[in-house]
């Protein structure tokens, strides 16, 4: 669970994710993600871009679905066959209060 640090409405769209979280989570730049907002219940899909250090920024239309300070979870999904799914281990990254991986 991370906190939104910026919202920028005049942008084509996306969620900016700090480089440290991209690396720790394995999320790729331009990968489709789902964002779940704990404060207002919104769930939406967008794509990830690289943000600044400790940044979680909503861009474009996504910026209307949350505000600075909101707690969100960023998810990705994989399509796996039965054999792959039986050995798959999801990656979960926990952060401190400033969005830095623990």
Secondary structure, DSSP 8 states (H G I E B T S, - for coil): -EE--EEESSSS-EEEEEHHHHHHHT--TT-EEEEEETTT--EEEEEEEEESTT-EEEEGGGGGS--TT-EEEEE------HHHHHH-------B-TTS-B-
